[in-house]
Amino acid sequence: MINEITVNVDEKLAVDKFNVDEANPHIVLKADPDASEFDKLILCCPAGLYKRDADGQTSFDYAGCLECGTCRILCGDTIIEKWEYPQAGMGVSYRYG
């Protein structure tokens, strides 16, 4: 018998606290990001911040960022205009849950 372990990522992320710096986004994308580069981030961002709707329109919201740097590593030279850690007291606060 194999024990199946399932994790609901949305539940785990909901436990974390986010202090969003509305005046100074720590991630800024270039004006017209390349579609294939954006698709990398749709697949790889652990917080699911990069999205494409049924009409093909892309969206991104830095507010739920986990500050892991995945987007910076994958696309820092292509579609990311700015990536830096949030200012002190801002960003994600991890909590056990």
Phi, psi and omega in degrees: 000129179261128176278125178266128177250125177239142180235129175268104184298320180300320177296317181294318180293329181294339179286330181291156179248136181239122173256104187270128176271092184297330184277341185218084179296136182273348174231128178229129177268156175294159188303316182232080186294143177299133185298318182291325177291319178297321180298326176303317183286328175300318182284327192254340181293117183293339179268354179066039184277343181257125186222155173228127181274180183298334179274358179090003179283135180265153175215154179211138177222116182285351188300328181259023185295136177269359178060033182278335179087005180304314181295323179295319180290316183285321190225020183299333180262358186246299186242359180261120179283319183212135172217121176210160176291149177299158178295161182308134179085355181248168177095203186273142170240111183285140178227145178290136179198000000 
